Amino acid sequence: MEIKKLNLPIGIQTFEKLRTEGCVYVDKTKYLIDLIDNGSIYFLARPRRFGKSLTISTFDALFSGKKELFKGLYAEEFLNRSNFQHSPIIRLDMSTITTYDGIDMMKESMLRLTQEVAEKLEIELSDTRFSGDLLSRLISKTAKKYKQKVVILLDEYDKPYTDFVNDPGMAEKVRDVLRSYYVQIKAKDEYIRFIFITGISKFAKVGVFSALNTLLDISLKPEYSSICGYTEEEIVRYFPDRLEETASYMHISPSELLAQMRYYYNGFSFDYEAKTRLYNPYSTLTFFDKKRFLNYWIHTGQPKFIADYMKRRNVTVEQFRNFPITLDFAENPGDVDTTSPEGFLYQCGYLTLHPAKGGGVVLDYPNTEVLNSMSQLVTDNILQTNGNSFGSYHRRLFHSLQNNDYEIFKDSLNTLLASIPYDDFSKAAQESVMFNNYKFPAQEWLYRSTILSFLRGCGVVVAAELHTHLGRPDLVISHNDCVWVIEIKVAYEKQCATQKAEEAYKQIIEKQYAKPYQKAVCVGLGIDNSLRQITAIRVDRDST
């Protein structure tokens, strides 16, 4: 008899809907029962689209005693305990709070959310203009009515605040409003059985952490590193039919498919030693549905917001590769509006923890999907500044690689370089950049990182600073059966770009950068710094 294939729960954040509509559920309830048995106040930080809301919804079903939903899951035993008692639940989804129309509208929205929860619990609350007062009364009245301590599930607690990362003045006002609201939870501690709070960022100024002094932050605790997201073992266990189906569709074996998925979607880590590697659920599910290696996760948020942030902070994609940090920074990266760019990108999930050589951790992009997406966002932002179309240059670039058309390749890169704002060049001229223990002089870093971002954003397989036995070429492009080994040299005042292109080419040959590849094209690029253009190119097929 043919076994019916379970549905993919793409975008489903409600546990009951997932369990009643024939969807795959990766059982995470062991972690939830462990939390309930061993404590009462927890906080979990995870990037968006990583399963935080589903976790909140699962807690809701657990404390509500909906046994039928947990049949066959780890939590089934918990609900069959003789001492189990369901609890009234105050569930607050702060992602629903209106923030776009000012502080007064935000306060109204918080009042409305609190009142809606009261109505669901059939609690009557007197009118007040202060949402904190309303929450305080809701907690005590609910506990008294149901003669049970309440469970508080607070989802996306920082969403109203993170809406204003690019507006520090407004962010501070929002922080004050949230502080006065959340402090009521501590004030009503005697009426509360269990608290679970989720968010993206870990900032202390709101008051959640200072008021709830017994709060346990499980965000980086190794034993809870897999509470959200999919491990590779879970993908193999829960999605065997999807692996077989997708591998067959792509004419490869399931093991080959997993290797490609690992490269493209795996890599998020949420433990101190960066040992556990996770797949983003949304990207994984969407990939199984579309059966194409595309960038899914980053486009579910506010990509232009991130591109604008990076532009405002004058940062490039490449500078955060293998970025050294301390374990203290991993635990306490700071407030998202005042922390360093790496702290902001880390909390939002665009950077993640990787083990460092010799111990400790570094930051880097989780996987190819995130790296390529960030590269495209930044490059697209550069091109749109001057009214150019990313899509048209994407097509031209691929045409040049497909046909070994070096002039079109050069022209595509020159359009990009011409779009870099003058201020960015001025800033780049003021300082050199250290990367992989090599000091890049002045503007060479900006040229190199911008070109690299453009190539990655177009989906080109490209590596930077690959180690060979004699050195490291600037770029190595792999396209179809051919490899382009590229070295970049910049001609500054009174220097000749043609000579620089020749020097770059000779460096490739003398240091045998192309030796590891069967088919390699050696490309030396000479950039005239006064024109900010590639004015010379030296190309030859390496004899190796």
N, C-alpha and C positions, 0 to 999 in steps of 0.2 A: 504494500500500500504506500502511495506517495505521501510523504510528510509535507504538510502545508508550510510554506516559507513565511516566517514572521516578517512584519512590516518594519521598515526603518523609521525610528522615531525622530525624524529630522524636524527640529524646531519645537518639539514637544517638551514642555517644562513641567507638566502636571503628572504626578506619579499615577494617580487614579486613571487618567485618560490613557496613559501608556500601557497600564496593566489590563485595561478592559477593551482595548482596541487592537489586540494581537500584535503588539510591537516587541522587538527585542529589548530586553532589560538586562544590562550588565549589573549583576547583583553587588551592590555596595553596602547592603544593610548591616554587614558585620561591623563596619566602622561605626555606624550610627548606634548600634546596641552597645558597643564598647564605650562610646562617649556617654551614653545615658547611665551605664553602670558605674562609671568612674569619676563623674563630675557633674557640674550643673550649669556652668557658664563658659561658653566657648566662642572663639572668633576664628573665622577662616577667610583668608584672602586668596583669591584666584582671579585670573583674567576673565573677561567676558566670554560668554559662550563656552564655558568649561563645566557646566553642570551644577553651579551654585543653587540656582532656583529649583532645579529638580531635587537637590538634596533637602532644601527647605520643604518642598512639597512632600517628600518622603517622610520627614519628621512629622509633618502635619498628619499624614495618614496613620503613622505609628501611634502617636499620642491620642488620636481619635479612636483607636481600637478597631480599625477596618481590617479584620482578620482575613477576609476573603481576598484581599489584594496581595497578601504576603504568602499565599500558599506556595510551597516549594522553595521559598527564599530563606536565607539565614535567619531573618527576623521572625519567622513563624513561631519558633520556640519562645521568644520573648513575649509574644501576645498570648501564649498558652500558659504562662506562669500563673500560679494560684494567687499571687499577690499583685497581679497587674491591675492597674486602675487607669482608665482614660482620663484625660485632663482637658479643661477648656483651653482654647488656643487663641492667642492674640497674634495674628500674622500681619506684619506690616511690610508691604513691598514699596520701598522708597524710590524705585525706578518709575513709579507712576506719578511722582510729585511734579507739578508744573513749575518750571523755573524760567521759562523764556520771557515772562511778562513782568519781571520784577519781584522784589521781596514780598510785597503785600499779597500778590497772587500766590506766591509760594506758601505763605502762611495760611491762606484760605484753603489751598490744596491739602495741606497737612491736617487742618481741621476736618476737612471733608473725608480724608482717608480714615482718620480715627473714628469719626462718626459712623462710617460705613461698617467698620469692624464691630462697633458696638451694636449696630442693628442686626448683624449676623448672629451675634451672641444674645440678642434680645435684651440688651442692657439700655436703660434709659439714662441719658446724660443731660444735665442742665446746660443751657447755652453759656458759652464763654468765648472770648476772642483769643484765648491763649491755648494753643494746641497741647502744650506741656501739661496744663491743668486738666485738659480733657483726657490725656493719656493716663495721668495719675488716678483720676476717678475711675476710668475704665478698668484698670488693673485691680483696684480694691473691690469695686462693685462686682466684677466678674467672679473673683474668688469667693466672695460672700454669697452670691446667688447660687453658685454650683457647689459650694462647700468643698471646694478643691483648690489647691494652689494652681496658678495658671502657668502655661508654657508660652514664652515669647519667642517668636521667630521673626527676626529682623533681616530682611533681604535687601542687598545693595544699599547698605546704610549710607554710603558716601556718594551715591549717584547725584543728588542735588548739588553737592560740592564740586565734584569732578567736571560738571558741566561748565565750570568757570575757571578752569586751569589757566586759560589765556587772559583772564581778567581778575588779577589779584585783589583789587578793591572789592569787587562783587563777591569773590570767593570768601573773603573775611566776613562779610555780612551774612552770607549763607551759613558759615561756620557758627556764628553766634546763635542763629535761629536753631540749628540742629543741636547745639550744646544744651540749650534750655529745654529741648524736647527729650533728649536721651537721658538727661540727668534724673528724670522722673523714674526711670527703671531702677536705679539704685535706691531711690527714696522708698520704693515699695517692695523692697527685697523680701519682707516677711510673707508676701502673698505669691511669691514666684517659685515654681518647682524647677524650671529649666529654661535656659536662654541660649539661643544659637544665633550668631550674627555673621553675616557675610558681606563682603565688599571687595573692591579691587585694590584700594590703597590702605596703607597702615599709618594713618596720621593720628597724632595724639591730641591735637589742640581742640578737637570737637568736644572732648570730655568723656567719651565712652570709656576710654581706657583708664583715665584718671578716676572716674567715678566708680566704675566696676573694678575694684581693686583685687577681686578674686578671679578675674577673667583669665582664661587660659587660651593663649594664642597657639593654635595647632597648625598654622600655615606652613611651617618648615619642620614639623616633627616627623621624623622618618616613618613612624608607625602609621601616619595618616597621609603619607605622600600620594597615595593612590585613591584617596577618597573621591576625587573627581578626575575625569579623564580616563583614557583606556591604556592599559599596558598592552604590549604585543601579545602576551599570553592570553589576555582577555579577548583580543580580536580573534585569535585562532580558535578559542573555545566557544565564543558566542556568535561568530559570524562565519562558520565553515562554508555554508552554502553560498554566501556572498563572495568569499574568496575564490571558490571554485568557478562561480559564474563569471566574475570579473576577469579572472585569469584566462578562462576560455575565450571570452570576448576579445581580450588583448593578445591572444595567441601566445601566451607564455605559461609557465608552470606556476602553481600557487607559491612556491618558495621564491621564484623570481619576482612575482608580484609583491610579496612581503618585503623583499630587499628594496624595491623601488619605493614602496610606501614608507619604509623606514627612512629612506633618504629624503623624501618629500614632506612627510607629515609628522614623523616622530621627533622627540627631542626635548619636550618641556620637562623641567625638573623642579621639584618642590621639597627638597630635603637638603640638609646641611652639607652632605658629602656629594650631592648631585649624582647619586647612583641610580635612582629610579627614573626611567625615561618614559614619557607619556605622549600619546597621540591626542590631539584636540578632537573631542567628540564630533563637533559640527563638521569639521573638515573631513573626518573619516567617513561619517554617514553620507555626506554629500558626494564624496568620491565614489562610494559604492553605488550611489544612485546614478550619477552622471557617467561613471567609468572613464573619466578623463582627469589627468593630472593638471589641475588648475588651482589658482589661488582663491580659496573660498572664505576662510575665516576673517581675514582683515577687512574684506568688503562688507561684512555684516555690521560694522561699526561706523565710525566717522573718519574715513581715510583722509579727507582733506584737512581735518582738524590736526591729525598727526603730522601731515606734510607741512602745514603752517607752523606748527610748534617747532619742528626741526629747522625750518627756515628762520624763524624768529630767534632761535638760539644759536644760529650759525654752526650747525653740526652736520656732519656727513654720515652716510650709512656705514662706511668702511671703518671709521675710527672706533667702533664698538666691537670689533672682532677681537676675541680673546682679551677682553678688558679686565684687568686685575682689580679685585675688590677684597675687602676683609669680610670675615664671617659676621662681624658686628654690623657692617653695612647691609649684608644680606638679610639680617634680622630687622634692622631699623634703617630703612632707606630714606626716611624723612618725609615731610609733607609734600604732596605732589606738586603744589604750586611754587615751593621754594627749593626743593631738592635739585640736585644736578640733573642734567639730561639723562644720564645713565640710570639714575634713581627713578625718574619718571617712566622711562621706557621699560625698565625692569618690572615696576609695579603693574604696568598696563599689559604685560605679557609679550611685548615685542623683543625683549631680551630675557634670557633665562640663565640658570646656573649650569656651569660645566665644571668638571674636575680639573684642577690645575696641575701641571707637572710639579712634582715635589710636594704635593699636598695643598689643601685649601681649595678655593673655587675661583672661577673667573666668570664674567658675563659674556654671552655671545648670543647670536640669533638661534632660536630653537631648531630651525630646519630650513630647507630650501624654500618652502612656501612663504614663510615670513620674510626671509632675506630678500627674495625676489619681489615680494609685494612692497616692502619698504623701499626698495630701489626704484620700483616703478612710480610710487607715490612722489618721491623726491624729484625724480627726473621729469615726471609729468608736470609737477609744480614749476620747475625751471622753464620748461618749454612754453607753458601757458602764460608765463609772465610776459613773453614777447609775442604772444598770439600764435604760436606754432602748435601743430597737432602731433601728439605722441603717436597716435595710430599710424599716421602716414610715414613717419620716420622709422617706426617699428617694421613696416613692410619693406621700406627701402633697405634697412639694415639686413634683413633676412635675404633679400634679393642679392645683395653684395656677397654675403657668405655662401649662398647657394651657387653663385656663378663665379666666385673668386674675382669679383669686380672691386679692385682695391680703390679706385677713384670714387665710386659710390660709397664705399665704406668710409673713406676719408671725409666726403661731403656730409654724410650723416652725422659723423662726430663733430664736424665743424659747426653745423647748425646748432647742436647742443652747446658747444663751447661759447658760441656767440650769444646764447641766451642767458649765460650766467651773469647776474647783476654785477655792476662795477664795484659796488660796496664789498661783495664777496671776494673779489680779486684784491681789493685794498687790504682787507683783513688778512687774507692768506699771505700777502707779502710781508706781514709783520712777524710771522713766527713759523718755525719749522715744526714738523710733526714726527713723533716717534711711533713706529709701527713695527711689531715683530723684531724689536731691537735694532731697527734700521732708521736712521734719521733722514727723512725726506726734506729736501731744501725748499723753502718758501712755497711758491705757487705750484710746484710740481705735484704736491699732495692734492691740491684742488683739482688739477687736470686729471690726475690718475683716478681719484675716487669718483669723480663725476662720470668719467667714461665707463668705469667699472659698474657704477650704479645703473647707467643707461643700458649696458649690455645685459645685466642681470634682470633689470625690469622688463626687457624685451623677451625674457625667457631663454636667453642664450646660455649654454653651459660654459661658464667661464670661471677660472680660478686665478687668484692673485698670490704672488710671492710663493709659488710652489718651490719647495726645496729640490735642487739637483745637487750632484756631487761637487759642482764648482760654483754654485751661486743660485740666485732666484730671479727668474724673469718677471717682468711687471705683470703680464697677462698671458694666460693660455686659454684659447677658445677651442672648444671641441664642437664641430658641426658636421653631421653625417659621418663620413669616413675620414675627414680631414681635420688637422689641428693647425691653428695659427698661433705661433709663438711671437709675442709682441713685446718690444722694449720701447719705452718712451723717454725722450730727452728734450729738455727745454732750452731754447736759445734766448738768453737774456741780452741785455744791452751790448752791442758791438759783436755779438756772436751770430753765427750763420746756422739757420735751421737745416739747410741741406747737409752741412757738415755734421750736425747733431744726429740727423737720421742715419747717416753713414756710421757714426760712432755706435749708435744703438744697434744697428744691424751687425757690426763687427763684434759687439759684446755677445750677442746671441751665438755667433759662430765660435768665437774663441772660448767661451765658457760652456759650449756644447749644450745649451738649453734645450735644443730640439732632439737631442740624442735618444731620450726615452720613447720617442714616438716614431711609428713606421712611416706615416705620411705627415710631413710637417712643412708649413710655409713660414719662413722667417720674415718678420715685418719690423722694420725700424721706423719710428715716427719722430719727426722733428717739428716741434711746436715753436712758432715765433711768438714770444711773450708780448711783444709790443702790439701785435695784431690779435692775440689770443686765438690763433688758428693753427691747424696743422698745415704747414706750407710745404713740407717735404716728406716723402715716403720712399723707403728703400725696401724692395721686396725681392725675394729670390727663394726658390724651393731648395731646402737644405739637402745636401747630397747624402746625408745619412738615411 
